[in-house]
Structures are given as structure tokens and as C-alpha cells.
């Protein structure tokens, strides 16, 4: 990613191209789901270990998806805020079925 994006919608189009691999998307989804679960469990139990699990789950699964399956560097290394926003937009679009886990051509639909 040589370009520094100033507009989130332009960044998000790029972001989806960096998440075209089915397994990478699945790992992002799993990691984000565990982030939600860990944070909710922290709120209920007030046990700090669950709060510690939030970045481990969020970044751990995503980075495995990028380095092992997508074979690229996570966008969070260059544009942390837009990447964080992109994670949650993609998560919602996967939940709402606007994009799919398995189709690479849905990059154009989002």
C-alpha cells in the first residue's frame, strides 16, 4: 500500500481487495467475534484477562489470515484508524450478507 488514503470509502475499496481470500475473511470474522465476546465477558465479570484477550484475538487471527493465507501485510501497519474502521464495516457486511466469505468478486459490490 503505497498510497496514504484520506477518504475512508476509497480506503475501504482497497481494504476489501486486501481481504479477498476466504480463509483470511473467516479468520477476521472469528477474531472480531471473539473480540466482542471477550469485551462483553470483561464487562460482566470485571476480570482483566478478558480485556487482555481483546487485542490478542483481534490482531492475532487477522495477522494469521494476512501472513499465511492472503500473503500480504495488514493495512493496520500503515493506516491504523481506517483499518480498524474497515474491520468493523467488513464484519457488519459479512453479518448482514452484503459481502460473502467465499466470493472474491463481491469487492465490487461493497
Kinemage of the C-alpha trace (Angstrom):
@kinemage 1
@onewidth
@group {chain A} dominant
@subgroup {mainchain}
@vectorlist {calphas} color= white
{ca unk a 1} P 0.000 0.000 0.000
{ca unk a 2} L 1.954 2.978 -1.257
{ca unk a 3} L -0.955 5.410 -1.199
{ca unk a 4} L -1.955 7.170 2.015
{ca unk a 5} L -5.748 7.386 1.966
{ca unk a 6} L -7.561 10.429 3.321
{ca unk a 7} L -11.059 9.207 2.396
{ca unk a 8} L -12.449 6.118 4.154
{ca unk a 9} L -14.617 4.982 1.244
{ca unk a 10} L -11.582 4.912 -1.067
{ca unk a 11} L -9.575 3.123 1.614
{ca unk a 12} L -12.358 0.577 2.159
{ca unk a 13} L -12.401 -0.371 -1.531
{ca unk a 14} L -8.653 -1.042 -1.206
{ca unk a 15} L -9.213 -2.799 2.138
{ca unk a 16} L -11.580 -5.328 0.577
{ca unk a 17} L -9.027 -6.193 -2.106
{ca unk a 18} L -6.587 -6.959 0.704
{ca unk a 19} L -9.176 -9.367 2.186
{ca unk a 20} L -10.202 -11.360 -0.855
{ca unk a 21} L -9.025 -14.732 0.470
{ca unk a 22} L -11.853 -16.785 2.004
{ca unk a 23} L -9.786 -18.052 4.935
{ca unk a 24} L -8.457 -14.571 5.694
{ca unk a 25} L -12.017 -13.219 5.891
{ca unk a 26} L -13.092 -16.135 8.055
{ca unk a 27} L -10.209 -15.542 10.441
{ca unk a 28} L -11.026 -11.817 10.603
{ca unk a 29} L -14.636 -12.672 11.370
{ca unk a 30} L -13.658 -15.191 14.046
{ca unk a 31} L -11.214 -12.768 15.642
{ca unk a 32} L -13.734 -9.917 15.666
{ca unk a 33} L -16.414 -12.185 17.120
{ca unk a 34} L -14.010 -13.207 19.885
{ca unk a 35} L -13.228 -9.522 20.496
{ca unk a 36} L -16.930 -8.854 21.078
{ca unk a 37} L -17.266 -11.929 23.295
{ca unk a 38} L -14.129 -11.112 25.288
{ca unk a 39} L -15.123 -7.495 25.822
{ca unk a 40} L -18.669 -8.444 26.848
{ca unk a 41} L -17.296 -11.039 29.255
{ca unk a 42} L -14.958 -8.425 30.723
{ca unk a 43} L -17.913 -6.065 31.264
{ca unk a 44} L -19.889 -8.810 33.036
{ca unk a 45} L -17.064 -10.308 35.111
{ca unk a 46} L -14.672 -7.350 35.528
{ca unk a 47} L -11.850 -9.852 35.015
{ca unk a 48} L -8.934 -8.080 33.275
{ca unk a 49} L -7.820 -11.241 31.494
{ca unk a 50} L -10.747 -10.906 29.128
{ca unk a 51} L -9.743 -7.349 28.308
{ca unk a 52} L -6.228 -8.572 27.544
{ca unk a 53} L -7.745 -11.113 25.126
{ca unk a 54} L -9.303 -8.328 23.019
{ca unk a 55} L -6.187 -7.239 21.066
{ca unk a 56} L -4.787 -10.769 21.012
{ca unk a 57} L -7.934 -12.122 19.357
{ca unk a 58} L -8.447 -9.110 17.142
{ca unk a 59} L -4.946 -8.862 15.767
{ca unk a 60} L -3.849 -12.487 16.176
{ca unk a 61} L -6.452 -14.032 13.908
{ca unk a 62} L -6.253 -11.176 11.390
{ca unk a 63} L -2.471 -11.333 11.103
{ca unk a 64} L -2.503 -15.101 10.620
{ca unk a 65} L -5.033 -14.544 7.838
{ca unk a 66} L -2.815 -11.974 6.161
{ca unk a 67} L 0.612 -13.544 6.554
{ca unk a 68} L -0.366 -17.194 5.979
{ca unk a 69} L -3.352 -17.097 3.618
{ca unk a 70} L -3.624 -13.667 1.974
{ca unk a 71} L 0.173 -13.302 1.711
{ca unk a 72} L 0.166 -9.548 2.334
{ca unk a 73} L 0.867 -7.076 5.115
{ca unk a 74} L -2.089 -5.928 7.212
{ca unk a 75} L -3.271 -2.412 6.393
{ca unk a 76} L -3.147 -1.638 10.122
{ca unk a 77} L 0.622 -1.284 9.766
{ca unk a 78} L 0.138 1.872 7.688
{ca unk a 79} L -3.344 3.272 8.413
{ca unk a 80} L -4.416 2.110 11.838
{ca unk a 81} L -7.665 4.083 12.228
{ca unk a 82} L -9.054 3.348 8.749
{ca unk a 83} L -8.020 -0.286 9.119
{ca unk a 84} L -9.826 -0.545 12.464
{ca unk a 85} L -12.919 1.040 10.900
{ca unk a 86} L -12.623 -1.294 7.910
{ca unk a 87} L -12.534 -4.347 10.173
{ca unk a 88} L -15.884 -3.450 11.691
{ca unk a 89} L -17.507 -2.373 8.425
{ca unk a 90} L -16.428 -5.673 6.850
{ca unk a 91} L -17.651 -7.562 9.923
{ca unk a 92} L -21.084 -5.924 9.670
{ca unk a 93} L -21.239 -6.511 5.926
{ca unk a 94} L -20.431 -10.191 6.465
{ca unk a 95} L -23.102 -10.480 9.176
{ca unk a 96} L -25.674 -8.654 7.043
{ca unk a 97} L -24.636 -10.679 3.945
{ca unk a 98} L -23.784 -7.626 1.889
{ca unk a 99} L -20.488 -9.366 1.181
{ca unk a 100} L -19.691 -13.048 1.462
{ca unk a 101} L -16.961 -15.163 2.963
{ca unk a 102} L -16.304 -17.080 -0.204
{ca unk a 103} L -16.759 -14.783 -3.180
{ca unk a 104} L -13.882 -12.648 -4.288
{ca unk a 105} L -15.980 -10.659 -6.750
{ca unk a 106} L -18.022 -9.005 -4.002
{ca unk a 107} L -15.204 -6.476 -3.638
{ca unk a 108} L -17.039 -4.542 -6.351
{ca unk a 109} L -20.411 -4.721 -4.504
{ca unk a 110} L -19.293 -3.023 -1.289
